[in-house]
Amino acid sequence: MLELHTLRESKETVVAALKKRGLDAAESIDALLALDESRRSLQAELDTVLAEANHLAKEIGMLFKAGKGVEAEALKAKTADLKERSKVLQEELNEKAEALTDALYHLPNTPHESVPSGKNETDNKEVFSAAELPELDQEALPHWELAKKYDLIDFELGVKIAGAGFPVYKGKGARLQRALISFFLDKNIEAGYQEIQPPHVVNAASGYGTGQLPDKEGQMYHITNDDLYLIPTAEVPVTNILRDVMLNESDLPIAMTAYTPCFRREAGSYGSDVRGLNRLHQFDKVEIVRVEKPENSYQALEGMVEHVKTILKALELPYRILQLCGGDLGFTSALTYDFEVYSAAQKRWLEISSVSNFETFQANRLKLRIKDNHGKKALAHTLNGSALALPRVLAALLENHQTPDGIYIPKALVPYTHFERID
């Protein structure tokens, strides 16, 4: 979340930055600052009352020692009034603090100065392309038809077992899925990321820590009896490893990677956008997470982008990179690059990775700080990216590599699949 001192000292700058998101936050920030001022006034009054009560307690003790019991008893009545007043003030202060935190939780991150203004995905800016679009046979099939033809994925069986959006991978489809996971993890480990196997459920504190709560509460599967959430991405449990942690400068950078299934309730759109693997409620993803010193975070972001490029090049897939405009930027992000692969049979672009810098937004929620050699403390910068999300990568692999003789596996994957062709 945004820092209070930033809102106090640079309100107009924050308001102007949030307008890139299409959000006029002036009134809400004014209300938030008024709430903060009220909280600070209550805190000052409470401190005064407690100090007076402590002073009287010492004075009462001295009066009793001096044998002045009557005077001491008179002061005890005043002390009781002060204690009652402090109790009321503490309750009011707790309410104000809770309301202030809630207001901060609902305010999105400010976009980086390089983020273009825009309303939605149509205003995103293409910044890189490696897209030699393949020419497929006229009888080329979309991936859901290929999955059926070669018995790779059974979407109907998934509906029977769980519902729409929960496919069953079979035979070479399952092996290709497992191969991609291992390939992605190995590439990330080679690049210096430590592999993590985190829980697949998180508590509410973890959801608030990385910004999924309260922003995306309706999109997360909630286990009511235990008040736990199925993870929408490995970013949540992996980043929360460092919640309430004070790091030394020498600990940085921290780079972690994890494979997990991901669960998202997102629904509501129909047609080709959700056919086959295009949109699922459960899918596999390999994530990369970094924690950096503020002055290094944007260089690290560019390094993450270059890393994802190497993976897509090895998969022999046409792709492009978009810088997201303010209106399409995620709630927690300051700057995001989206990777899209071209789906040759569907003749459309499919998002397969987002690489983002959150600056201090998550760290402030997480209480994740850095201490330098002189003892000075500062919030860390957190970053994350998909490297990669499997469903649409798999869709693009099946569609772009199909031939009349079968589906060919990229050379980089053959040591993982142990087969060169699906036929």
RONUVO-867270 format. One line per 4 residues: number of its first residue (from 0); their letters; for each residue x, y, z of C-alpha. Coordinates in steps of 0.02 Angstrom, whole numbers. Example, Ala and Ser with C-alpha at 12.3 -4.5 7.8 and 13.67 -1.06 7.14 Angstrom:
% RONUVO-867270
0	AS	615 -225 390  684 -53 357
% end
This chain:
% RONUVO-867270
0	MLEL	0 0 0  51 180 -21  145 258 124  54 387 229
4	HTLR	199 509 229  197 505 37  12 549 36  40 690 161
8	ESKE	193 763 76  155 730 -108  -34 722 -120  -46 814 -287
12	TVVA	88 703 -364  -4 546 -309  -171 612 -374  -92 652 -543
16	ALKK	-10 480 -553  -172 389 -512  -261 483 -651  -159 374 -771
20	RGLD	-266 232 -706  -423 331 -744  -448 357 -558  -487 527 -482
24	AAES	-425 495 -305  -423 674 -239  -578 659 -130  -534 486 -63
28	IDAL	-358 542 -19  -426 698 67  -543 588 169  -399 470 208
32	LALD	-287 613 267  -429 684 374  -448 512 452  -261 507 485
36	ESRR	-266 680 565  -408 624 679  -310 467 725  -156 568 766
40	SLQA	-257 689 874  -332 543 969  -159 468 993  -93 633 1061
44	ELDT	-239 648 1183  -219 467 1237  -33 494 1267  -72 647 1374
48	VLAE	-203 553 1477  -87 405 1504  57 518 1554  -53 609 1680
52	ANHL	-115 443 1750  64 381 1770  114 544 1855  -33 531 1977
56	AKEI	8 349 2014  183 399 2069  113 545 2171  -13 430 2257
60	GMLF	126 311 2304  227 453 2380  75 516 2478  42 345 2552
64	KAGK	224 332 2603  212 502 2685  57 446 2783  -60 560 2687
68	GVEA	-193 429 2651  -338 553 2633  -250 653 2497  -197 491 2413
72	EALK	-375 423 2408  -436 586 2332  -310 569 2192  -357 386 2164
76	AKTA	-532 440 2110  -455 556 1981  -343 413 1921  -496 303 1897
80	DLKE	-575 437 1787  -417 449 1685  -411 260 1661  -590 259 1601
84	RSKV	-553 402 1482  -399 312 1415  -505 156 1383  -631 256 1281
88	LQEE	-491 344 1185  -405 178 1148  -565 106 1076  -591 260 967
92	LNEK	-409 254 913  -423 70 865  -577 109 760  -489 254 672
96	AEAL	-332 150 641  -435 7 569  -532 125 455  -370 208 399
100	TDAL	-288 41 358  -442 -12 261  -440 150 162  -256 125 120
104	YHLP	-288 -55 68  -415 5 -62  -298 133 -142  -199 61 -291
108	NTPH	-15 85 -325  45 239 -418  107 200 -595  289 227 -638
112	ESVP	320 389 -734  353 290 -895  181 208 -893  73 278 -1034
116	SGKN	-101 341 -997  -243 238 -1067  -411 162 -1029  -389 -23 -1067
120	ETDN	-287 -155 -1159  -312 -68 -1326  -199 73 -1263  -54 -41 -1214
124	KEVF	111 -6 -1301  207 -139 -1397  391 -125 -1349  463 -284 -1427
128	SAAE	415 -414 -1556  490 -580 -1605  340 -628 -1709  371 -720 -1871
132	LPEL	195 -785 -1884  185 -965 -1946  87 -1010 -2102  -23 -1158 -2060
136	DQEA	-115 -1277 -2174  -294 -1226 -2213  -353 -1375 -2113  -255 -1326 -1958
140	LPHW	-351 -1351 -1796  -367 -1248 -1637  -288 -1329 -1484  -451 -1394 -1411
144	ELAK	-479 -1495 -1571  -299 -1554 -1573  -316 -1607 -1391  -465 -1713 -1438
148	KYDL	-387 -1783 -1597  -229 -1842 -1508  -313 -1882 -1341  -207 -1755 -1245
152	IDFE	-336 -1661 -1140  -514 -1709 -1093  -615 -1554 -1057  -781 -1646 -1038
156	LGVK	-709 -1766 -911  -650 -1615 -811  -828 -1548 -813  -891 -1715 -746
160	IAGA	-765 -1718 -604  -762 -1534 -552  -846 -1418 -677  -796 -1308 -823
164	GFPV	-618 -1241 -815  -540 -1397 -737  -467 -1500 -881  -396 -1676 -867
168	YKGK	-226 -1698 -953  -191 -1872 -1022  -48 -1972 -1097  71 -1862 -1196
172	GARL	-31 -1710 -1146  9 -1743 -963  191 -1780 -1003  207 -1619 -1103
176	QRAL	132 -1523 -958  257 -1600 -836  399 -1570 -959  358 -1385 -971
180	ISFF	354 -1367 -781  526 -1449 -763  597 -1350 -909  538 -1184 -838
184	LDKN	604 -1224 -664  773 -1279 -732  790 -1120 -836  747 -1014 -684
188	IEAG	870 -1107 -572  1007 -1084 -703  970 -897 -697  1001 -892 -509
192	YQEI	827 -919 -436  809 -1032 -284  672 -1161 -303  534 -1155 -172
196	QPPH	389 -1274 -140  261 -1167 -48  88 -1209 21  -57 -1203 -102
200	VVNA	-168 -1115 24  -137 -952 117  -214 -859 262  -295 -688 247
204	ASGY	-138 -599 310  -42 -669 162  -178 -613 41  -171 -437 112
208	GTGQ	19 -440 111  35 -456 -78  -123 -357 -121  -243 -494 -178
212	LPDK	-353 -445 -32  -464 -351 -27  -445 -307 -213  -475 -482 -284
216	EGQM	-571 -565 -143  -713 -619 -256  -592 -703 -377  -511 -813 -245
220	YHIT	-577 -980 -186  -612 -963 1  -611 -1112 120  -737 -1040 241
224	NDDL	-719 -1157 390  -531 -1131 400  -527 -952 332  -397 -1001 204
228	YLIP	-384 -959 19  -327 -1066 -127  -183 -973 -206  -214 -878 -369
232	TAEV	-26 -877 -403  135 -934 -318  177 -750 -296  68 -747 -141
236	PVTN	147 -884 -32  324 -856 -99  327 -668 -67  247 -693 104
240	ILRD	398 -796 156  474 -625 191  325 -546 280  378 -458 441
244	VMLN	562 -484 399  705 -360 418  839 -394 286  1019 -336 284
248	ESDL	1084 -256 125  1200 -405 105  1049 -522 94  996 -444 -71
252	PIAM	950 -480 -204  835 -623 -159  773 -725 -308  648 -868 -291
256	TAYT	552 -979 -412  407 -1097 -380  290 -1211 -473  112 -1220 -407
260	PCFR	-63 -1252 -470  -161 -1089 -470  -346 -1068 -433  -454 -924 -493
264	REAG	-642 -905 -492  -636 -780 -636  -784 -812 -749  -916 -717 -843
268	SYGS	-848 -711 -1021  -896 -837 -1153  -854 -888 -1330  -681 -913 -1404
272	DVRG	-598 -815 -1262  -633 -960 -1143  -626 -1108 -1263  -506 -1247 -1217
276	LNRL	-356 -1186 -1119  -386 -1000 -1148  -460 -972 -975  -464 -1097 -832
280	HQFD	-510 -1103 -648  -361 -1216 -610  -197 -1206 -705  -11 -1232 -680
284	KVEI	114 -1092 -674  298 -1068 -634  331 -901 -548  486 -796 -517
288	VRVE	496 -673 -370  632 -549 -329  668 -433 -181  785 -290 -222
292	KPEN	857 -130 -155  753 15 -226  896 82 -331  918 -88 -417
296	SYQA	738 -140 -447  712 -73 -623  873 -149 -684  813 -312 -607
300	LEGM	646 -293 -697  735 -279 -864  836 -433 -819  676 -530 -785
304	VEHV	607 -477 -954  765 -537 -1042  755 -702 -948  577 -737 -1004
308	KTIL	631 -695 -1182  760 -835 -1178  627 -961 -1125  508 -913 -1265
312	KALE	649 -916 -1392  691 -1094 -1338  508 -1143 -1360  515 -1077 -1540
316	LPYR	358 -972 -1515  316 -804 -1594  290 -676 -1457  280 -492 -1419
320	ILQL	298 -383 -1264  177 -247 -1214  200 -110 -1084  33 -95 -997
324	CGGD	-53 74 -994  -120 148 -833  -297 86 -861  -241 -95 -885
328	LGFT	-112 -97 -746  -140 -218 -602  -192 -147 -433  -22 -176 -350
332	SALT	94 -140 -497  196 15 -535  254 -51 -704  206 -211 -797
336	YDFE	264 -294 -958  147 -424 -1032  213 -564 -1144  94 -630 -1276
340	VYSA	116 -779 -1391  31 -792 -1558  -98 -929 -1574  -86 -976 -1757
344	AQKR	-247 -1077 -1771  -350 -951 -1673  -262 -805 -1760  -250 -706 -1598
348	WLEI	-127 -656 -1463  -131 -746 -1295  -56 -673 -1136  64 -797 -1055
352	SSVS	166 -691 -934  162 -529 -836  324 -461 -765  298 -322 -638
356	NFET	386 -205 -518  281 -163 -365  412 -46 -292  371 -25 -105
360	FQAN	183 -59 -122  189 -242 -66  336 -216 52  238 -86 151
364	RLKL	96 -211 174  218 -350 214  324 -245 334  473 -302 228
368	RIKD	620 -188 263  805 -172 227  936 -114 353  1096 -41 282
372	NHGK	1269 -47 360  1233 112 458  1071 45 532  958 150 420
376	KALA	796 60 375  697 69 213  561 -28 124  619 -157 -3
380	HTLN	557 -167 -183  468 -327 -236  450 -395 -413  370 -547 -490
384	GSAL	337 -629 -656  267 -784 -738  402 -895 -810  284 -961 -871
388	ALPR	96 -992 -860  66 -1160 -942  -109 -1166 -1020  -87 -1039 -1159
392	VLAA	95 -1089 -1188  33 -1266 -1214  -106 -1203 -1328  18 -1107 -1434
396	LLEN	139 -1254 -1442  3 -1371 -1505  -65 -1249 -1633  96 -1173 -1700
400	HQTP	192 -1337 -1713  56 -1440 -1795  87 -1518 -1965  -8 -1647 -2069
404	DGIY	108 -1777 -1991  80 -1728 -1810  135 -1600 -1681  322 -1572 -1667
408	IPKA	406 -1540 -1500  537 -1399 -1488  713 -1469 -1472  738 -1388 -1301
412	LVPY	591 -1488 -1232  634 -1660 -1303  753 -1706 -1158  603 -1675 -1043
416	THFE	464 -1755 -1146  570 -1901 -1211  471 -1893 -1374  493 -1782 -1526
420	RID	318 -1787 -1598  137 -1812 -1551  49 -1919 -1681
% end
